[in-house]
Each structure stands twice: as C-alpha cells, then as structure tokens.
C-alpha cells in the first residue's frame, strides 16, 4: 500500500485546491444574502483541513508517478472529490428545509463534476442562488478536468505531470505533445477554456440574461454539462437569440480544444479546418440537427422555421452531451429523441469536454472496417489505417476495439441491472446510456420533463457508477479491478 502513498499525497493537494473553489458560492451567498455563508465557509475549512492533512502527513513520499499511479489518482479523484462536494449540498439543503439523503446528494455532485447534467432536485428556481452556483460551478471545474488544471497551476506537486495528463485527457491518442512541457500544454488548454468561458458569459449577458444567470449557464455550456438554475431549463428564457448563442458555444466546445491551442500558437487556422475529427464532429451535430428538423417538418409537428429552431437546438444540445431543453422532445415522433440520444454516444471530439465514444474512435473504426472489407477482395493489399496525414498505430486500433467491447458490455450489463430492479426497459437503457455518455436527460421517466428522483436509491447508485465510468472512459477504472494493476 505504501507504493500508493505518493498518490494520496497528490490527492491531498488536489483536495486543498478544490476546497478553494467553495469560496465562489461563498462570495455569491454573501453578495445575495441567502443566509448560507457559514455552510460554504465550514465546508471549505473541512475540505482544506483533510487535504492539508494528507499532503502534509505524506510529504516525505515524493517520487515520480508511474502510469498506474496516474490511473489510480484519476479514479480516486472522480470518486472522492464528489464526497466533499456533497458536504455543502447536504448541509445547505437541510438548512433551508429541503432535506436530501446522501445517495441523492452524492449523485448530484457526481453529475456536476462529470458534467453529466442529470439531477434529482426539483423546484430549482426556489433554491438559494449559491446552491445553484455550486451545482453549475462543479460542471465548469469538471469540464476540462481538475487534474489538468492542477498540472497547469500546481507545479509544486513535484510529480510526473505527464502521467496525470495522459490518465485524465480523453481519447485513444494521448501521447502526442502540444508543447515540450506538459505543464505548458495544460496551461494552454485551460487558457482556451477560460477564454471561451468569458466570451460565452458576455454573449449571454448581452443577449438578455441577468449576470448571475449568464454566469451559471456559461458554466454549463462550455463544459457541455447542461445543468440549469431553472426547472424549465433553457425554455425559461424563451429567446431564439440566446438559443443561437448556446448552439454556437456548444458546437465550439464539442471540438478538440487542442486544435484551438495549436491554431493560436501557430497563428493560422488552415490545419484546424482540415482536421478529420473536427469535420466529423461538426457534420454529425449539424447534420443530426437537420435530420431531426426534417423529421419534425415531415411529421407535421412544426412549420419550417420552428422545426429548424427546435430540431437544431436539441440535436446539438443532446448530441454534444450538454442536455439543455426548450421543449419536451419526448412528445415528438419517437425516432427524434432516440436518434439524439444515440448521437450523444459519438458526436463529440476527444480533447473536448464531452464524453461518450468520441468521434476519433468512430473514424478509426470506420477506416478499420473499410480496410478489412478491402482485404476480403485483395488479401495481399497493404492499406494502413490513416487519420488525416497520420498513420494510426496498431496499438491504437486495438485500444479502440477494446474500448468498444467494454462500452457495449458495460451499457448492456448496467441496463439489465436496472431492468432487474423493476425499471421499465426504455427508462433503464436511456438512463444508463445518458449516464455513461454524461449526457443528462434520457427517455421515459428520466426525460427532459422529469429527472432521476423517480429512481430508487439502488437505481440512482447504478447511474452514479455509470457516470464515473463514463467520465473515466471505462478502461481506466476497470483497469483497477485487474490483478496485474496491483502487482509492482
């Protein structure tokens, strides 16, 4: 166990840093006088003390982290940090006479940090503003990954930043460096993320949102999280202008942030538009929006303008794993909501804030399938799998195939587990898929007009587990369960 003491030491530093984030809702509570300043102050103090105790008590265990340490640390982070995020949520809700049990509070915290956007809370408009800010701020922190932020601004960790970065950053191709130093790469990515955040906030504010609403919905737009401070979600604003702004930033945040970094660093955008994954992501989301709009128009649900407005917004919102809604789309022809939920599995890019399979894996699978079909006709043909101008290594292809197997088995197994607990099949499958993809709303009882509070505690825990698996891209967490992981 002492082999993992350096991991616990770094976890202490991350928890100390995380505790400072609780001063964001503290400031909001103070400026809006919602009577919860003591909740945020004491919760921050407890989190800081626990983190400092780990950091200080294990300070002599300072060594370079190995790849398995990075996997262990990332897994611990996404499991344990929500525990401390749960403290102020339970305390605050009990303080205002809205008691919540630990299961629901932990689910809400995991949903925030994993940028899922599923919720068990109702009457959101009546919640104190600092609670809603905390829920949405968690999504903003989780969007680019707390560990990537830590690598960027906490070089005093004294650990192998590359192992943290590889373990945290999504996608099958993680070894290519944007800069010689990982710390500089992480800073660059967070700089892009912060720039997008500022632009989104200003656009929402100029578009008619109040400053506090603009801030909260900026948190959940650029992170592709989708939590809202209103029960009606984005329909609360009833503004085509704000919906258009949201669509622009959801599309931008669905693309690989590394592409923005490289384009700005080199001073031109030619390579940006040539990236095959970016083109695939935009084609899937915009094309999916047009498909949904045509279905709504053909079925006579809306006229041309409304079909385009609602179809495009919801396809991009759900497909990008954000999950904002402006109408109850479960009332549409069943093809549309099912298509949008399946779109959320594939439409976002690696290196974005989204989850799911990722577009780069889909492209690799398509090219691999095409190669195998060519080999049936020309067995001796040499046809490497390429992505843009890059030849994809066989190890990457095998990794993608393994991921797809685990993704399918996980989704089916957890869905069957929910069905076994007497949940109807549509709700069970969609709840698991929406959780693994970190999308938020599903179909059936957990659709956009409802939430996950209709589930039993056991069913909520299954969905919580699915969210953590999805955020860790499945293989990282499952690797912890293998005997080889624990052998030195």
N, C-alpha and C positions, 0 to 999 in steps of 0.2 A: 504493500500500500504506500510505503514511503516514496516509491517511484513516482507517485502522482501528487506528492506534496507541492512541487513547483506549480502544478496546475491549479491547486487550491489557493496557492499564494496569488496567482494572477486573477483568479476568480474574486478574491478579496479586493483587489484593486478595481476590478470592473464593478463590483457592488458599491464600492466607495464612490466611484464616478456616477453610477446610476442613482445613488441617493441624492446627488446634487440636482438631478432632474426634477425632484419633487418640489423644488423651490419655484418652478414655473407655475403649478397650480396654487402654491402658497401666495405668490405675487397676485395672481388673479383673484384669489379669495380675499386678499387684503384690499385690492382696488375696488372689488364689487361688494365687499362687506357681507359675504354669505355665511359668516359665522363658523367657518371650518379651518381657520388658520392653524389652530392647535393640532388638528389632525395631520396636516401636511408637515408641520414642524416636528412633531414627535415621531412620525413615520420616517422622515428623513434622518432624524437622530438615531433611531434604532437601526436602520439600514446602514448608515455610516459607521456606527459602532461595530456591527457584525463584520462589515467589510474590512475595517481597520484592524480588527482582532485577527482575522485570517491573514491579512497582509503582514502585520507586524509579527504575529506568532510564528509564521513560516518564512520570515525574511532571509534566513540562512539557506533556504532551499532555492537557490538562484542558479538555474542552469538553462542551457539551450533546450527548447522544446522539440520533441520528435513529432513526426506526423501523427502518431496515435495519440499524443498528448493534445494536439490541436483538435482532433475529433472529440476527445473526451471533454475538453474545455468548452467547445461549442455546444455539445449536448447538455452539459451541466448548466451552461448559461441560459439556454432556452427553456430549461425545466425549473431552475431555481430562481431566476430573476422574477418571473411572474409571482412567486410566493411573496416576495417583498412588495411587488406592485399591488398585491391583494390586500396588504395591511391597511393602507389608507382608504381603499374602496369599501372594505367591510366596515371599518370604523366610521367613515363618513355617512354611509347609507344607514347604519344603525343609529347614528347621531340625529338624523333627520326623520326618524320613524319609518324608514323603508328597509327593514331588516332583510339581509341576504345571507344564505348559507355559504359555507366555504366552497362547496362544489361550484356554485354559480359564480362566486367572486373570482375563483381561480380561472374558470372558463373565460370570463370577461377579460381578465388580464392576459391570458394566453392569446386570446383572439386579438387583443390590441398589439402585443409585441410581435406576433407572427403576421400582422397586417391582414388578418382574415376578414374582420368586419362583421362576424356573427355576434349576436347579442342575446342576452337573456333578460335584459331590462326593458321595462315599458315606461310610459309617461316620461320620456326623455326631456320634453320641454319643461317639465316641472322640477327637474333635477337642479341643484345648485350649480352654478356655472363652472366652479372649479373642478367638480367631478367630471363634467363633460370635457373640460380641457384636458384632464388627466387621461381619460379614455382615448382621446384623439392624439394627444402628445405621445402616448405609448406607441401608436402606429407610426408616427413620424420617426421615432427612435429606431423602431424595428425595420423601417423601410430599407435603409442602406445597411443595416446591421450594426449593432452596438459594438461588436468586436472590430469591425473595420474602422469605426470611429476611434476605438481605443488604440488601435495600431497607428492611427493618424496623429493623435494628440497626447498619447501617453508613452513616449519613448522610454520613460523611466521604468517601464515594466522589466526591461532587461531580459527579454525572452526572444525566441525566434519568431519575428513578426510574420515571416513568410508562411509558417505553418498555420498561424491563426488565419491569415488571409486566404490560403487555399482551402481551409476547412469551412470558412464562412461563405466565400463567394460562390454563387450558384453556377451551375452549368458543367458540362463534361470537359471543357478545355480551360484549365486553370493555371497552367504553367507558364504561359506567355506573360512577360513582364512589360508593363507600360513605361516604367522608369527603372533605372538600376536599383533603386531603393524602394522597398515595399511601403515604407512609411510615406514617401512622397506620392506613391500611387494612391494610397488610401486618402491622403490629404486632398489630392486632385479630385477623386471621386466625390468626396464629401463637399468639396468646393462647388462642383457642378450641382449636386443635390441641394445645397443651400441657395445657390443662385436660382434654380428652378423654384424653390420654395418662396423666395422673396418675390419673384415675378408672379407666381400664382396668387399670393396674398394680395398684391397690389391690383391685379386684374379683377379678383373677386370684389375687392373693396370698391374699385372704380365702377364695377358693374352693378352695384347696388346693395351688396351685403353690408351688414354692420361690421365694424372692425373685429369684434370677437368672433362672429360667425365666419368671417373671411379667414381668420387665423385657424380656427378649428377645421374648416373644410379644406384649407390649404394642407394642413397636416395629413388629412386622409385622402387627398387627391394625389399628391406627388408620391406618397408611399403606396398608392394603389390599395389602400385599406378599406375605405368606404363607410366607416362609422360616421354617424351624423349626430348632431345635438338635437335633432327634431324627429319625432315619431314618423312624420311624413317623408323623411329622408330629403332628397333634393327637390321633391314636389312642393315642399314648404315655400320655396321662393317663387315658383310659377313664373320663371323667367327664361325665355329662349336664349337670351344673351348669356346668362350665367351657365346655362346648359352647354352652349357653344364653347365657352371658356373651359369648362370642365372637360369636354371632349378633347380639346387641343392638348391640355396638360396630361390627360390620361394616355393619349397616344404617345406623347413625348416620353412619359415615364415608363411606358411599356418597352422602350428600346434600350439597348445596352448603353449604360452611362459611360462606359469606357470609350465608346465611339465619339461622344461629345468631347471627352477629355483629349483624345488624340487629335480630333479636328481643331480644337482650340490651340493645342500645343504646337501643331504644325502650321497653323494659320490658314488652312484651306479645308473645304468640305467635300472635295471631289471623292475621296475614298469613303467618306461617310455614306453617301448615297449609293455607292457600289457594293456595300456590304450585303451579302445574300440574306443573312438573318434579319436585318432591318427591313429589307424589302418584303421578306416573308411575313414578318410581324404586321407591318402596315397593310399588306394585301389581305391578310387574314381578318384583321379588325375592321378595316373599311369595307372590304368585300363582304364580310359577315353582316355588317350593318345594312348594306344594300340588299342582301338576300332576305333579311328579316323585313325590311321595308317593302320589298316586292311581295312577300307573303301576306303582310298586313293589307296591302293595296288589293291584291288578287282576291283575298277572302272578304273584302268589303268592310274591314274593321275601321279603317280611316281613309280619308281622302289622300291625294298625293303629298301634300305638304306635311300633314300630321304623321302619315306613315313614314316619311323620311326622317322627321324630327324624332319620333319615339323609337323607331327601329334602329336608327343610327346611334342614338344616345345609349340605349340599353344593350345593344350588341357590343359596343365599345366598353361600356361600364362593366358588364358581366364578363366579357371576353378578356378584358385586361385584369381580371380578378379584383376589381375595385368594388363593385356591388351597389353603387348608388341606384336609386329607382325614382321615377317620376310618375309612374302608374303601376297598378298591379298587373304585371305582364302575364301572370298565371291565367288571366281571363282571355288571353289571346289563344289562337289555334295552337294546339299542343306542340307542334313542330318548333315554333319560335322559342319558347323557354327552354326546351330540351336542347335545341341547337346551340343556344347561347351558353348553356351550362357546359356542354361538351367543348365549345370553343375555348372556354376558360382553361381547359387542360393543355392547350398547345400554343396559344396566341402570343404569349409574352416572350421576350428575349432573355437569354442568360445575361447576367450583369445588370438586370433591371430589378425593380422592387417586387415584381410579380413572382408567383410560384407556378406549380404545375410541371408538365413535362418539359417545356421550353421549346421554342421554335428551332433552335440549333439541333436538338436531338431529332426532331421530326425531319429536318432536311437530311441529316445523316442517314436516318432510317430509309427515307425515300431513295436516296442515292445508292445505298447498300442493296435495297430490293431491286433497283434497276440493274445493278451490276450482276446480281445473281440470275436475273432473267436473261441477260446477255450471255452469261456463261452456259445457260442451257442450250443455246444455239451455237455458240462459239466457245467450246470448253477451254481452248488454249489462249483465249484473248487476255491481254494484260490491260486491265482497266481499273486504275486506283480510284478510290473514293476521294473526291475533291470538294472543298468548300471555298468558293471564290478561287483564289490562286494557290490555296494551301492544300496539300495532300493530307488527308486525315489518317493519323496513325491507327494501326490495327487495334492497339490497346484502347483507344478512344471508342472505336466501334464496339468492341467487346463490352466496354463500360456502359455504353448506351443500351445495348441489348440486355445487360444485366439489370439496368435501371428499369427498363420497360417491363421485364418479368416481375420485378419486385413491386413496381407500381400497380400492375394488374392484380397480382396476388393480394396485395395489401387492400386495395379498393374492394375487391370481391369478398375477402375474409371479414373485413370490418362491416361491410354492408350486411352480410349474412348474420353477423353477430347481433346487429340491430334488429334484423328481422326475427331472430331467435328470441329477442326480448319483447316481441309482440308489436313492433313498429311496422306500419304498412310499407311494402316494398318501395314505392315511389319516394316516400319521405326518407326511408333508410338509405337508399342508394344515393339520392341527391345530397343528403346531409353529409355523408362520408366524402363524396366527390367534391362538394363545396368546401369541406374542411381540409382535405388533402391538397387541393389546389389553392387553399387560402382565399377563396372567393367570397364567402359570407353567406348570402341567401341561397337557398336551394329551391326545391319544388315541394309540392304538398304542404304539410303543416309548417315547414320552415321556409316558405317562400317570402317574397318581399313584403307581403301584408301581415306576416306573422313573425315569430322569432323562435329561438331554440329553448325558450322557457317551457314549451309544451312537452319537452322530453323529460323522461325520468332521470334521476341522478346518475344511474348506470349509463344511460344513453348519452348523457352530457359528457361523462368521462371518456367514453369511446370517441366522441367527436373531438374532445380536448387532445387525446392521444394522436388522433389523425392530424390535427393542426400542427402539433410538434413534429410529427414525421414529415409532413409536407414542407415545413419551413427548413428542416434539416436535409431535404431531398432524399429521404428514406434510407439510403445506403449508409450515411454517416452514423445514424442512430442504430441501425440494425447491426453494423459492424461491432458495436459494443457487446452484442449478445453472442459473439463468436468466441470460442476458446482461444483462437490464435491472437486475438486482440490483447488478452491478459497475460500472454507469455512474453517475457522480455526478449 
